[in-house]
Amino acid sequence: MHEFYVFSAKMILIADSGSTKTHWCLMAANGHSSEFFTDGINPFFQTEDAIRQTVSNQLLPQMAKHLWAGTITRVFFYGAGCTPAKIPVLESVLGSVFRKAQCEVYSDMTGAARALLGSDKGVACILGTGSNSCLYDGKDILWSVPALGFILGDEGSGAVLGKRLVADLLKNQLGDDLKELFLSEFDTTQADIIENVYRRPFPNRYLASLSRFCANHIDDERIQRLVEEHFRSFAKRILCQYFLKDEDRQMPLGFVGSIAYYYKESLLKVLSRMPFPVPTIVQSPMEGLKRFHAADVVPTQE
């Protein structure tokens, strides 16, 4: 177990965690920062010990050489699965590793809203391995359309895009040529896919990884239609609930996540045909979170 002790300078640690990976940023009062990546941390699916092992074995060795001049005084963790019931659990785990720091845990949705909107009222959306959305008042989340996970919901996500792609391919809806190309590119079989989806852990991560086939072949009209239908489903089932009135359409709209970013052209094409404002689309919330938390790094008086 690694432990950190007080030195001369003070730093904060920001984390943005999805189901697949966690993006960490160590930031000093002078604005200098260093970034690291580990496996995803999700307290809904993982034990406290598994989370502690990820932080201790993956993150701390990467950060060790950056802590020669200071100590972490505050940790801000934004993550998938960070429900009100799970937040105290994760704060306790982080506190057991960063013993000199005040640890604060928030949902990934709060992180996305703070990164995309700052102190403005608007609608924030996450389209990554999973998906989520909210109406944000500039300080707090007012309400959200339930995400419900990749089996019941998660419209717009990588997991659902992968699920739809695989189902259509295996049911011969996209042509034999695309089916054979897919199986060849991933060096897989129908039996392998069934095994990974139904018998192995994290089927959402697995399905999301298969969705990159769509990005690789987006010029194929069949793939284009599938991706656009995917985003139309998100717009109709989720976004429309936030923009019911004409005045709602004056609110800013923002997207964060790999699916929103890498399929930006398809997403913008779909949204342009519907009554929504032109959105901001970023791959990662980290730059926005760094701006949001800049005032939380207290310069040393020593």
C-alpha positions in Angstrom: 0.0 0.0 0.0 1.3 3.4 -0.9 0.8 6.4 1.4 1.4 10.1 0.9 2.7 12.5 3.5 2.7 16.3 3.8 5.4 18.2 1.9 5.6 21.9 1.0 3.0 22.4 -1.8 -0.6 21.5 -2.1 -2.3 19.7 -5.0 -5.7 18.3 -5.9 -6.6 15.1 -7.7 -9.5 15.0 -10.1 -10.9 11.8 -11.5 -13.4 11.2 -14.3 -14.4 7.5 -14.3 -16.5 5.5 -16.7 -17.1 1.8 -16.9 -14.0 1.3 -19.1 -11.3 3.7 -17.9 -10.6 6.3 -15.3 -8.9 9.6 -16.3 -7.0 11.2 -13.4 -5.5 14.7 -13.2 -3.1 15.9 -10.6 -3.2 19.7 -10.5 -1.0 22.2 -8.6 -1.8 25.8 -7.6 0.3 27.2 -10.4 -1.9 25.4 -12.9 0.5 22.7 -13.9 -1.0 19.3 -14.2 -0.2 15.7 -15.0 -2.7 13.2 -16.3 -2.9 9.4 -15.8 -5.2 6.5 -16.8 -6.4 3.4 -15.0 -9.1 0.8 -15.4 -12.6 2.0 -14.9 -13.9 2.2 -11.3 -17.6 1.6 -10.7 -18.7 1.0 -7.1 -22.0 -0.5 -8.3 -20.2 -3.4 -9.9 -16.9 -3.6 -8.0 -16.0 -4.5 -4.4 -14.2 -2.0 -2.1 -11.1 -4.2 -2.3 -11.1 -4.3 -6.1 -11.4 -0.5 -6.2 -8.6 -0.1 -3.7 -6.4 -2.4 -5.7 -7.0 -0.4 -8.9 -6.0 2.9 -7.2 -3.0 1.4 -5.3 -1.6 -0.8 -8.1 -2.4 1.2 -11.2 -2.6 4.9 -10.2 -0.1 5.4 -7.4 3.0 4.0 -9.3 2.2 6.4 -12.1 1.9 9.4 -9.8 4.8 8.7 -7.4 7.4 10.7 -9.3 5.1 13.7 -9.5 4.7 14.0 -5.7 8.2 15.0 -4.7 7.2 18.6 -4.1 3.8 18.3 -2.5 0.9 16.5 -1.1 -2.7 15.9 -2.3 -5.1 17.8 -0.1 -8.4 17.2 -1.9 -9.7 14.5 -4.2 -12.7 15.1 -6.5 -14.0 11.8 -8.0 -16.7 11.8 -10.6 -17.8 8.4 -11.7 -20.4 6.0 -13.1 -22.2 4.1 -10.5 -21.7 6.8 -7.9 -25.3 6.8 -6.5 -26.1 8.3 -3.1 -25.8 4.9 -1.5 -22.4 4.2 -3.0 -20.8 7.6 -2.6 -19.9 7.1 1.1 -18.4 3.7 0.3 -16.1 5.2 -2.4 -15.2 8.2 -0.2 -14.1 5.7 2.5 -12.0 3.7 0.0 -10.3 6.8 -1.4 -9.8 8.1 2.1 -8.0 4.9 3.1 -5.5 5.5 0.3 -5.2 9.3 0.4 -5.1 9.7 4.1 -4.1 13.4 4.2 -6.8 14.4 1.7 -10.5 15.4 1.8 -12.2 13.1 -0.6 -15.4 14.1 -2.4 -17.3 11.8 -4.7 -20.0 12.8 -7.3 -21.8 11.1 -10.1 -20.3 11.2 -13.6 -23.4 13.2 -14.6 -22.5 16.0 -12.2 -19.0 16.0 -13.6 -20.2 16.2 -17.2 -22.6 19.1 -16.3 -19.8 21.0 -14.4 -17.4 20.5 -17.3 -19.8 21.4 -20.1 -21.9 24.1 -18.5 -19.9 25.6 -15.7 -22.3 27.8 -13.8 -24.9 28.1 -16.6 -28.2 26.4 -16.8 -28.5 23.8 -19.6 -28.7 20.2 -20.6 -25.6 17.9 -20.3 -25.3 14.5 -21.9 -22.8 11.6 -21.6 -22.4 9.3 -24.6 -19.6 6.8 -23.8 -19.7 3.1 -22.9 -23.0 4.0 -21.2 -25.2 7.1 -21.6 -26.8 9.6 -19.3 -28.3 13.1 -19.3 -29.6 15.8 -17.0 -31.0 19.3 -16.7 -28.5 21.4 -14.7 -29.3 24.7 -13.1 -25.7 26.0 -12.9 -25.1 24.4 -9.5 -27.1 21.2 -9.1 -28.8 18.6 -11.2 -32.5 19.4 -11.3 -33.7 16.1 -12.8 -32.7 13.4 -15.2 -34.3 11.0 -17.6 -33.4 7.6 -16.1 -30.5 5.9 -18.0 -31.5 2.3 -17.0 -28.4 0.6 -18.2 -27.6 -1.0 -21.5 -30.3 -3.7 -21.3 -33.3 -1.3 -20.6 -31.9 2.0 -21.8 -28.6 3.7 -22.4 -29.7 5.0 -25.8 -26.9 6.7 -27.6 -24.2 4.7 -25.8 -21.4 2.6 -27.2 -22.7 -0.5 -25.5 -26.1 -0.2 -27.1 -24.6 0.7 -30.5 -22.5 -2.5 -30.2 -25.5 -4.5 -29.1 -27.6 -3.3 -32.1 -24.7 -3.8 -34.5 -24.0 -7.4 -33.4 -27.7 -8.3 -33.4 -28.2 -6.9 -36.9 -25.1 -8.6 -38.2 -25.8 -12.0 -36.7 -29.5 -11.9 -37.8 -28.4 -11.2 -41.4 -29.8 -7.6 -41.5 -26.7 -5.9 -42.8 -25.5 -8.2 -45.6 -23.2 -11.2 -45.7 -20.2 -9.0 -46.7 -20.4 -6.8 -43.6 -21.0 -9.9 -41.3 -17.9 -11.7 -42.6 -15.9 -8.5 -42.5 -16.9 -8.0 -38.8 -16.1 -11.5 -37.8 -12.7 -11.3 -39.5 -11.7 -7.9 -38.1 -12.4 -9.1 -34.5 -11.2 -12.6 -35.1 -14.4 -13.9 -33.5 -17.4 -16.2 -33.9 -21.0 -16.1 -32.9 -20.1 -18.5 -30.1 -17.4 -16.1 -28.8 -19.9 -13.3 -28.8 -22.5 -15.2 -26.9 -19.8 -16.2 -24.3 -18.7 -12.6 -23.8 -22.2 -11.1 -23.6 -23.9 -13.7 -21.4 -21.2 -15.5 -19.4 -18.3 -13.1 -18.8 -18.1 -9.9 -16.6 -18.7 -6.4 -18.0 -20.7 -7.3 -21.2 -21.3 -3.5 -21.6 -17.6 -2.9 -22.0 -17.3 -5.8 -24.5 -20.2 -4.6 -26.6 -18.9 -1.0 -26.6 -15.6 -2.3 -27.9 -17.3 -3.9 -30.8 -19.0 -0.6 -31.8 -15.8 0.7 -33.1 -16.6 -1.3 -36.3 -19.1 1.4 -37.0 -16.4 4.1 -36.8 -14.1 2.1 -39.1 -16.8 1.7 -41.7 -18.9 4.8 -41.3 -18.7 5.4 -45.1 -20.8 2.4 -45.7 -24.4 3.6 -46.1 -25.8 0.6 -44.1 -23.6 1.6 -41.1 -24.4 5.3 -41.5 -28.1 4.4 -41.3 -27.6 2.3 -38.2 -25.6 5.0 -36.4 -28.1 7.7 -37.3 -31.0 5.6 -36.1 -29.1 5.1 -32.9 -28.8 8.8 -32.3 -32.4 9.5 -33.4 -33.5 7.0 -30.7 -31.5 9.0 -28.1 -32.9 12.3 -29.3 -36.6 11.1 -29.4 -36.5 9.1 -26.2 -34.2 11.3 -24.1 -33.5 14.8 -25.4 -37.1 15.7 -26.4 -38.0 15.5 -22.7 -35.7 18.5 -21.9 -36.8 20.7 -24.8 -40.6 20.7 -24.6 -41.1 24.5 -24.8 -39.8 27.1 -27.1 -37.9 28.8 -24.3 -36.2 25.6 -23.4 -34.5 25.7 -26.8 -32.5 28.7 -25.7 -30.6 26.6 -23.1 -27.1 25.4 -24.0 -26.7 21.7 -24.9 -23.5 19.8 -24.4 -22.2 16.3 -25.0 -19.2 14.5 -23.6 -17.8 11.0 -24.2 -16.1 9.0 -26.9 -19.3 8.1 -28.8 -20.4 11.7 -29.1 -16.9 12.8 -30.1 -16.0 10.1 -32.7 -19.5 10.1 -34.3 -19.8 13.9 -34.1 -20.8 14.3 -37.8 -23.6 11.8 -37.5 -24.8 13.2 -34.2 -24.8 16.7 -35.5 -26.6 15.6 -38.7 -29.4 14.0 -36.6 -29.8 16.9 -34.2 -29.8 19.5 -37.0 -33.1 18.0 -38.2 -34.7 18.4 -34.8 -35.6 21.4 -32.7 -32.4 21.5 -30.5 -29.7 24.1 -30.1 -26.3 23.4 -31.7 -24.4 21.5 -29.1 -20.9 21.6 -27.7 -19.2 18.2 -28.1 -16.0 17.3 -26.3 -14.3 13.9 -25.9 -13.4 14.3 -22.2 -14.7 16.4 -19.4 -11.3 16.8 -17.8 -10.4 20.2 -19.3 -13.7 21.6 -18.1 -13.3 20.0 -14.7 -9.8 21.5 -14.4 -11.3 25.0 -15.0 -14.1 24.3 -12.6 -11.8 23.2 -9.8 -9.0 25.7 -10.4 -10.0 27.7 -7.3 -9.8 24.6 -5.1 -6.0 24.4 -5.3 -4.8 26.4 -2.4 -1.4 27.9 -2.9 1.1 27.1 -0.1 1.9 29.8 2.5 5.1 28.0 3.5 
